[in-house]
Amino acid sequence: MATKKPWRPFYQVFLERVILIKEVQCHRAAAVTKQYEQFISEGRRLGAFPNNCLWSVDRPTTWPYGPIAPANEPMRQAWNAAITAFTKLIADLVKGELIAIGVHPAIGRSVLDPAEWTRGDQILDVCNGVLIDRRSSRVRWSAIALRAAKRPRQKKGRGHGYDWEGAWAYAKTLRAEDQWDWKEHRRHKKQPLPAVRKTVEDKIKEWFGERGSVPDIGDIRRNITIPLYAGRRTRGKRKR
């Protein structure tokens, strides 16, 4: 049974997806001041702010949440790369590709609706996972953690979506006398095929595998192996 994906603190995901990416870290050599080092190591915004963990959800480049202009071009590039990655992180929360859970002052611990990330004038304390209404300074959610959304498995109906006609055409070539070394394989009593049907089925599975996916072995037997060993010229209607 598949286990549920674990919740991870917001800051952990933020560092992994926004700061500790190669597009930012390739400029680490330019982080020659304490302020730049805090940004490139911890994701703390550039600028002299009491809490430099605050990032605007919808306007991360707008004052006062944008940086004081970095003194060198590499740090400007690092900042721009981080902003692009942060914007993508928020977009994934809006689209539901990432799911957030947190503590609401009124209802307690709950999963955040994706619409929570579309409200205007919100700031995010990325270090502590706190979502704050900028205008009222009211904490909307705290102790936020994230996990990837569970993707529904795309199940293919048994027997459906496979090139059975192509597989049948290939299977018929296996009835040619010159396809097998009869010193290596024991010959079937009625057909120029190996007596061990698994030998042929392995060939059919390999043929399907080269084209992307392999059907259920039961379908291969009903649709290919049985009519092939029966000597049929056509495989007939496919059984589901």
Summary of the structure (lengths in Angstrom):
residues: 240
radius of gyration: 30.0
end to end distance: 27.3
largest distance: 87.7
contacts: 638
relative contact order: 0.11
helix: 39%
strand: 15%
